[in-house]
Amino acid sequence: MSEDKVHPMSTAGYKSLFDTLYPPLCLFANQYLNDMDISKDVVQDVFIKIWEQKTQYPNFNANKSFLYTAVRNRSLDYLKSKYHRGVMQSSDLEFDQLHSEEFFLTQLTIVDTYSQLEIAIKKLPNKCERIIRLSLKAYTNKEIADEMSISKNTVKSQKRIAYEKLRHSLGSLLNIFCNFFVTLFFG
């Protein structure tokens, strides 16, 4: 989906918007709700609402911004209703954190970065993609070689190819992504 393309809420425009943003919006909602099934329901509710209201925005980025904000608000509404029913025992501090602009922007950045990384990984040649996915699961080069029945040197050369292609397709996003995760896990 081109970011410059206007997406009127025709069936094709709506489908394109849904296909592009549904998975990352579900991940985003899950950052609030910690339940993927409920997250999917929330995102579907938001998409149904914009379809019924024939909501139109001038471009993809405006649609995207609206949808992330709507999913955030719908997730918070769900948490409030759950909290008020006594199903969930959360402190006001947790709700304040979830309501904060900082939490929203952090989660948005994480989900958007992950989405872009996932798209780039899917564009890799099959062998490179599989090696990178195993690497992300903390497999060593030897474990990858054993798993795929290839040599350790083949793993290394395929990783080099994959990293070069990822650097090219992700540009500075790759550096931000790596720095974020290094800080998150080791910082």
TAVENDA-V662507 format. One record per residue. N is the residue number from 1. RES is the residue in one letter. PSI is psi in whole degrees, 0 to 359 (none if undefined). OMEGA is omega as a letter, one per 30 degrees, with the letter a starting at -180 (none if undefined). D_CENTER is the distance of its C-alpha to the mean C-alpha in Angstrom with 1 decimal. Layout:
BEGIN
n->N res->RES psi->PSI omega->OMEGA d_center->D_CENTER
n->N res->RES psi->PSI omega->OMEGA d_center->D_CENTER
END
This chain:
BEGIN
n->1 res->M psi->126 omega->l d_center->15.9
n->2 res->S psi->139 omega->a d_center->17.7
n->3 res->E psi->344 omega->a d_center->16.8
n->4 res->D psi->347 omega->a d_center->20.5
n->5 res->K psi->134 omega->l d_center->21.2
n->6 res->V psi->137 omega->a d_center->22.3
n->7 res->H psi->81 omega->l d_center->20.9
n->8 res->P psi->157 omega->a d_center->23.8
n->9 res->M psi->48 omega->l d_center->23.2
n->10 res->S psi->168 omega->l d_center->25.0
n->11 res->T psi->316 omega->a d_center->24.0
n->12 res->A psi->317 omega->l d_center->22.7
n->13 res->G psi->318 omega->l d_center->20.8
n->14 res->Y psi->316 omega->l d_center->19.3
n->15 res->K psi->317 omega->l d_center->18.4
n->16 res->S psi->315 omega->l d_center->16.8
n->17 res->L psi->315 omega->l d_center->14.8
n->18 res->F psi->310 omega->a d_center->13.9
n->19 res->D psi->324 omega->a d_center->13.1
n->20 res->T psi->318 omega->a d_center->10.8
n->21 res->L psi->346 omega->a d_center->8.9
n->22 res->Y psi->308 omega->a d_center->9.4
n->23 res->P psi->311 omega->l d_center->6.8
n->24 res->P psi->329 omega->l d_center->3.7
n->25 res->L psi->325 omega->l d_center->6.8
n->26 res->C psi->317 omega->l d_center->7.8
n->27 res->L psi->319 omega->l d_center->5.4
n->28 res->F psi->312 omega->l d_center->6.4
n->29 res->A psi->324 omega->a d_center->9.9
n->30 res->N psi->335 omega->l d_center->10.1
n->31 res->Q psi->332 omega->l d_center->10.1
n->32 res->Y psi->318 omega->a d_center->13.3
n->33 res->L psi->338 omega->a d_center->14.7
n->34 res->N psi->35 omega->l d_center->14.3
n->35 res->D psi->107 omega->a d_center->15.1
n->36 res->M psi->324 omega->l d_center->12.8
n->37 res->D psi->316 omega->l d_center->15.8
n->38 res->I psi->321 omega->l d_center->16.4
n->39 res->S psi->316 omega->l d_center->12.8
n->40 res->K psi->319 omega->l d_center->13.1
n->41 res->D psi->316 omega->a d_center->16.5
n->42 res->V psi->313 omega->a d_center->15.5
n->43 res->V psi->318 omega->l d_center->13.1
n->44 res->Q psi->319 omega->l d_center->16.0
n->45 res->D psi->318 omega->l d_center->18.5
n->46 res->V psi->315 omega->l d_center->16.9
n->47 res->F psi->320 omega->l d_center->16.9
n->48 res->I psi->318 omega->a d_center->20.5
n->49 res->K psi->316 omega->a d_center->21.6
n->50 res->I psi->330 omega->l d_center->20.7
n->51 res->W psi->314 omega->a d_center->22.4
n->52 res->E psi->324 omega->a d_center->25.4
n->53 res->Q psi->356 omega->a d_center->25.8
n->54 res->K psi->40 omega->a d_center->25.4
n->55 res->T psi->131 omega->l d_center->23.3
n->56 res->Q psi->139 omega->l d_center->23.3
n->57 res->Y psi->157 omega->a d_center->21.9
n->58 res->P psi->338 omega->a d_center->23.2
n->59 res->N psi->176 omega->a d_center->20.2
n->60 res->F psi->315 omega->a d_center->16.6
n->61 res->N psi->324 omega->l d_center->15.6
n->62 res->A psi->317 omega->l d_center->17.7
n->63 res->N psi->314 omega->a d_center->16.2
n->64 res->K psi->314 omega->l d_center->12.6
n->65 res->S psi->314 omega->l d_center->14.0
n->66 res->F psi->315 omega->a d_center->16.0
n->67 res->L psi->317 omega->l d_center->13.4
n->68 res->Y psi->318 omega->l d_center->11.2
n->69 res->T psi->318 omega->l d_center->14.6
n->70 res->A psi->319 omega->l d_center->15.9
n->71 res->V psi->319 omega->l d_center->13.2
n->72 res->R psi->309 omega->a d_center->13.8
n->73 res->N psi->319 omega->l d_center->17.5
n->74 res->R psi->323 omega->l d_center->17.6
n->75 res->S psi->317 omega->l d_center->15.9
n->76 res->L psi->321 omega->l d_center->18.5
n->77 res->D psi->318 omega->l d_center->21.2
n->78 res->Y psi->314 omega->a d_center->20.5
n->79 res->L psi->319 omega->l d_center->20.8
n->80 res->K psi->315 omega->a d_center->23.9
n->81 res->S psi->320 omega->l d_center->25.5
n->82 res->K psi->319 omega->a d_center->24.8
n->83 res->Y psi->315 omega->a d_center->26.2
n->84 res->H psi->334 omega->l d_center->29.2
n->85 res->R psi->352 omega->l d_center->30.0
n->86 res->G psi->8 omega->a d_center->30.3
n->87 res->V psi->327 omega->a d_center->27.9
n->88 res->M psi->136 omega->l d_center->25.8
n->89 res->Q psi->96 omega->l d_center->27.5
n->90 res->S psi->150 omega->l d_center->25.6
n->91 res->S psi->161 omega->l d_center->27.1
n->92 res->D psi->331 omega->l d_center->27.1
n->93 res->L psi->319 omega->l d_center->25.6
n->94 res->E psi->318 omega->l d_center->22.4
n->95 res->F psi->320 omega->l d_center->22.2
n->96 res->D psi->319 omega->l d_center->23.1
n->97 res->Q psi->315 omega->a d_center->20.2
n->98 res->L psi->329 omega->l d_center->17.7
n->99 res->H psi->343 omega->a d_center->19.5
n->100 res->S psi->146 omega->l d_center->19.4
n->101 res->E psi->326 omega->l d_center->18.0
n->102 res->E psi->315 omega->l d_center->17.1
n->103 res->F psi->313 omega->l d_center->14.9
n->104 res->F psi->309 omega->a d_center->13.2
n->105 res->L psi->323 omega->l d_center->12.8
n->106 res->T psi->312 omega->a d_center->11.8
n->107 res->Q psi->322 omega->l d_center->8.9
n->108 res->L psi->316 omega->l d_center->7.9
n->109 res->T psi->316 omega->a d_center->8.5
n->110 res->I psi->310 omega->a d_center->6.6
n->111 res->V psi->318 omega->a d_center->3.1
n->112 res->D psi->319 omega->l d_center->4.9
n->113 res->T psi->315 omega->l d_center->6.6
n->114 res->Y psi->317 omega->l d_center->4.8
n->115 res->S psi->315 omega->a d_center->4.3
n->116 res->Q psi->321 omega->l d_center->7.8
n->117 res->L psi->317 omega->l d_center->9.0
n->118 res->E psi->318 omega->l d_center->8.4
n->119 res->I psi->316 omega->a d_center->10.3
n->120 res->A psi->320 omega->l d_center->12.8
n->121 res->I psi->321 omega->l d_center->13.5
n->122 res->K psi->338 omega->l d_center->14.2
n->123 res->K psi->350 omega->l d_center->16.7
n->124 res->L psi->156 omega->l d_center->18.6
n->125 res->P psi->152 omega->a d_center->21.9
n->126 res->N psi->311 omega->a d_center->21.8
n->127 res->K psi->317 omega->l d_center->23.5
n->128 res->C psi->316 omega->a d_center->21.4
n->129 res->E psi->313 omega->a d_center->18.2
n->130 res->R psi->319 omega->l d_center->19.7
n->131 res->I psi->317 omega->l d_center->21.0
n->132 res->I psi->318 omega->l d_center->17.8
n->133 res->R psi->320 omega->l d_center->16.0
n->134 res->L psi->322 omega->l d_center->19.1
n->135 res->S psi->319 omega->l d_center->19.2
n->136 res->L psi->340 omega->l d_center->15.7
n->137 res->K psi->13 omega->l d_center->17.4
n->138 res->A psi->24 omega->l d_center->20.2
n->139 res->Y psi->143 omega->l d_center->22.7
n->140 res->T psi->167 omega->l d_center->25.6
n->141 res->N psi->321 omega->l d_center->27.0
n->142 res->K psi->316 omega->l d_center->29.8
n->143 res->E psi->322 omega->l d_center->27.7
n->144 res->I psi->315 omega->l d_center->25.7
n->145 res->A psi->316 omega->l d_center->29.1
n->146 res->D psi->316 omega->a d_center->30.6
n->147 res->E psi->320 omega->a d_center->27.7
n->148 res->M psi->0 omega->a d_center->27.9
n->149 res->S psi->48 omega->l d_center->31.7
n->150 res->I psi->171 omega->a d_center->31.6
n->151 res->S psi->159 omega->l d_center->33.1
n->152 res->K psi->324 omega->l d_center->31.5
n->153 res->N psi->325 omega->l d_center->32.3
n->154 res->T psi->320 omega->l d_center->30.5
n->155 res->V psi->312 omega->a d_center->27.3
n->156 res->K psi->316 omega->a d_center->27.9
n->157 res->S psi->323 omega->l d_center->28.6
n->158 res->Q psi->323 omega->l d_center->25.6
n->159 res->K psi->317 omega->l d_center->23.3
n->160 res->R psi->315 omega->l d_center->25.1
n->161 res->I psi->313 omega->a d_center->24.5
n->162 res->A psi->314 omega->a d_center->20.8
n->163 res->Y psi->322 omega->l d_center->20.4
n->164 res->E psi->315 omega->l d_center->22.5
n->165 res->K psi->321 omega->l d_center->20.5
n->166 res->L psi->318 omega->l d_center->17.2
n->167 res->R psi->317 omega->a d_center->19.1
n->168 res->H psi->315 omega->a d_center->20.4
n->169 res->S psi->333 omega->a d_center->17.3
n->170 res->L psi->338 omega->l d_center->15.1
n->171 res->G psi->229 omega->a d_center->18.0
n->172 res->S psi->341 omega->l d_center->17.7
n->173 res->L psi->325 omega->l d_center->14.0
n->174 res->L psi->317 omega->l d_center->14.8
n->175 res->N psi->318 omega->l d_center->17.3
n->176 res->I psi->315 omega->a d_center->15.1
n->177 res->F psi->312 omega->a d_center->12.6
n->178 res->C psi->314 omega->l d_center->15.7
n->179 res->N psi->320 omega->l d_center->17.4
n->180 res->F psi->312 omega->a d_center->14.7
n->181 res->F psi->327 omega->l d_center->14.6
n->182 res->V psi->316 omega->l d_center->18.3
n->183 res->T psi->318 omega->a d_center->18.9
n->184 res->L psi->314 omega->a d_center->16.7
n->185 res->F psi->334 omega->a d_center->18.5
n->186 res->F psi->357 omega->a d_center->21.8
n->187 res->G psi->none omega->none d_center->22.3
END
